[in-house]
Amino acid sequence: MTGKTIATCTWRALGWEGDDSCRLARVDQGWLLIGHARFRDDLGYAALDYTVRCDENWHTISADLAGLHGDLEVRVRIEHGSNGWILNGDMQPDVEAADDLDLSFTPATNLMPLRRLRASGQRDIRLRAAWLRYPQAVLHPLDQTYVVLEEDGNISYASEQNGFSTTLEVDETGFVTRYPGLWQGEVQHAG
């Protein structure tokens, strides 16, 4: 099931060779992100395709990651349910309380908390993400804060475990269009 396309975002990596494109679609039971990340790092060239499934309220249900990275074949399956997070069939107890999935190689997964922030009408959202620090096949906890800045509507973003903070520019869809020093994106809205 591919759903009805809402928007597509294409990002260009800043400071390294890479790009990413992601389609946001509305499906019967929620939302679907279908993306294609291409980049070069110490392991070689990576061609990764990812699919993230969310419920009606933008909570991650499952994700699949497949492709090639250098000489390695990549296959990752992540599921989230009442028993917690499961990665390739193994329970991930360190992220049991996580609300979201964060795929480290793409800005696409910032979409879920940003959509919930917009829907809440609140000024900020604090959450724990199950962070796939790719190429590791383990989920780590990542405590995140998103705050709407009153002066321009941009988003102040911070993640605790890696001490990272920045100001994100975000499209009305919830896609990040500017991730300073990391990504520059452009959104095309469906007609």
C-alpha positions as CSV (number, residue, x, y, z in Angstrom):
1,M,0.0,0.0,0.0
2,T,1.5,3.3,-1.1
3,G,-1.2,5.8,-0.1
4,K,-1.9,9.3,-1.2
5,T,1.3,11.5,-1.5
6,I,1.1,14.6,0.7
7,A,4.6,16.0,-0.1
8,T,8.1,15.0,-1.0
9,C,11.3,16.5,0.5
10,T,14.8,16.3,-1.1
11,W,17.8,17.1,1.0
12,R,21.4,17.9,0.1
13,A,24.1,17.1,2.6
14,L,26.3,20.0,3.7
15,G,29.9,19.2,4.3
16,W,30.0,15.7,2.8
17,E,28.8,13.9,-0.3
18,G,25.2,12.8,0.2
19,D,21.5,13.4,-0.6
20,D,18.2,12.1,0.6
21,S,14.7,12.2,-0.7
22,C,11.5,11.2,1.2
23,R,7.9,10.9,0.3
24,L,5.2,11.5,2.9
25,A,1.9,9.6,2.2
26,R,-1.4,9.3,3.9
27,V,-2.5,5.6,4.2
28,D,-5.6,3.9,5.6
29,Q,-4.3,3.6,9.2
30,G,-1.9,6.5,9.4
31,W,1.2,7.8,7.7
32,L,4.1,6.4,5.6
33,L,7.5,7.8,4.9
34,I,9.4,6.3,2.0
35,G,13.0,7.5,1.6
36,H,16.2,7.0,-0.4
37,A,19.5,8.1,1.2
38,R,22.7,8.1,-0.8
39,F,26.0,9.1,0.8
40,R,29.7,8.3,1.0
41,D,31.5,7.8,4.3
42,D,34.5,5.8,5.7
43,L,32.7,2.5,4.8
44,G,32.2,3.6,1.2
45,Y,29.2,4.5,-0.9
46,A,25.8,3.9,0.7
47,A,22.5,3.4,-1.1
48,L,19.9,2.9,1.6
49,D,16.1,2.8,1.2
50,Y,13.9,3.2,4.2
51,T,10.2,3.0,5.0
52,V,8.7,4.3,8.3
53,R,5.1,3.5,9.2
54,C,3.3,5.7,11.7
55,D,-0.2,5.6,13.3
56,E,-2.8,8.4,13.0
57,N,-1.0,10.3,15.8
58,W,2.5,10.2,14.3
59,H,3.9,7.4,16.6
60,T,6.2,5.0,14.9
61,I,4.8,1.5,14.3
62,S,7.6,0.0,12.3
63,A,10.5,0.8,10.0
64,D,12.5,-1.1,7.4
65,L,16.0,-0.2,6.1
66,A,17.6,-2.0,3.1
67,G,20.4,-1.4,0.7
68,L,24.1,-1.5,0.2
69,H,26.9,0.2,2.1
70,G,30.3,-0.4,0.6
71,D,30.6,-4.2,0.4
72,L,27.9,-4.8,3.0
73,E,24.3,-5.7,2.4
74,V,22.0,-3.8,4.9
75,R,18.7,-5.2,6.2
76,V,17.1,-3.8,9.3
77,R,13.6,-4.3,10.6
78,I,12.4,-2.2,13.6
79,E,9.0,-2.8,15.3
80,H,7.3,-0.9,18.1
81,G,4.4,-2.2,20.1
82,S,3.1,-2.7,23.5
83,N,6.2,-4.8,24.4
84,G,8.6,-2.1,23.4
85,W,11.1,-1.8,20.5
86,I,12.4,-4.8,18.5
87,L,15.3,-4.6,16.1
88,N,15.8,-7.6,13.8
89,G,13.9,-9.8,16.2
90,D,15.8,-8.7,19.3
91,M,14.2,-6.7,22.1
92,Q,15.8,-3.3,22.8
93,P,15.4,-2.8,26.5
94,D,17.5,0.4,26.6
95,V,14.8,2.3,24.6
96,E,11.7,0.7,26.1
97,A,10.2,4.1,27.0
98,A,11.0,5.8,23.7
99,D,8.3,7.6,21.8
100,D,9.8,7.9,18.4
101,L,12.4,6.4,16.0
102,D,15.3,8.5,14.9
103,L,17.3,7.3,11.9
104,S,20.7,9.0,12.3
105,F,21.5,9.2,8.6
106,T,18.4,11.2,7.6
107,P,16.4,14.3,8.7
108,A,13.2,12.6,7.7
109,T,12.4,11.2,11.1
110,N,12.3,14.6,12.8
111,L,8.9,14.8,11.0
112,M,7.0,12.7,13.6
113,P,7.7,14.8,16.7
114,L,7.3,18.0,14.7
115,R,3.9,16.9,13.5
116,R,2.8,16.1,17.0
117,L,4.2,19.4,18.3
118,R,2.1,21.3,15.6
119,A,-1.0,19.2,16.4
120,S,-0.7,19.8,20.2
121,G,-0.8,23.6,19.9
122,Q,1.9,23.6,22.6
123,R,5.2,25.6,22.4
124,D,7.5,22.6,23.1
125,I,7.7,18.9,23.1
126,R,10.1,16.7,25.0
127,L,10.6,13.0,24.2
128,R,12.9,10.0,24.1
129,A,13.7,8.6,20.7
130,A,14.9,5.1,19.8
131,W,18.1,6.3,18.0
132,L,19.5,4.0,15.3
133,R,23.1,5.3,15.2
134,Y,23.7,3.9,11.8
135,P,25.7,1.8,10.9
136,Q,25.3,0.2,14.3
137,A,22.4,-2.3,14.5
138,V,21.4,-1.2,18.0
139,L,18.8,1.3,19.3
140,H,20.1,3.9,21.8
141,P,18.1,6.3,23.9
142,L,18.2,9.9,22.6
143,D,16.3,12.6,24.7
144,Q,15.1,15.4,22.5
145,T,13.5,18.8,22.9
146,Y,11.7,20.8,20.2
147,V,10.7,24.4,21.0
148,V,8.8,26.8,18.7
149,L,10.7,30.1,18.6
150,E,8.2,33.0,18.9
151,E,10.2,35.4,16.8
152,D,10.2,33.5,13.5
153,G,8.4,30.1,14.1
154,N,11.6,28.1,13.6
155,I,12.3,25.2,16.0
156,S,15.0,25.1,18.6
157,Y,16.2,21.5,18.7
158,A,18.4,19.8,21.3
159,S,19.4,16.2,22.0
160,E,20.8,15.4,25.4
161,Q,23.0,12.3,24.9
162,N,25.2,13.8,22.2
163,G,25.0,17.4,23.5
164,F,23.8,18.7,20.1
165,S,21.6,21.8,19.6
166,T,20.6,23.9,16.6
167,T,17.8,25.9,15.1
168,L,15.7,24.1,12.5
169,E,13.7,25.6,9.7
170,V,10.6,23.6,9.0
171,D,8.1,23.5,6.2
172,E,4.3,23.5,7.0
173,T,4.4,19.7,6.3
174,G,6.8,19.2,9.2
175,F,9.8,18.3,7.0
176,V,13.0,20.0,8.1
177,T,14.2,22.3,5.3
178,R,17.3,23.7,7.0
179,Y,19.4,21.7,9.4
180,P,22.4,24.0,9.9
181,G,25.7,22.4,8.9
182,L,24.1,19.1,8.0
183,W,21.2,19.4,5.5
184,Q,19.4,21.8,3.2
185,G,16.0,20.7,1.9
186,E,13.3,21.6,-0.5
187,V,9.7,20.4,-0.2
188,Q,7.3,19.8,-3.1
189,H,3.7,19.7,-2.0
190,A,1.2,17.4,-3.8
191,G,-1.4,19.1,-5.9
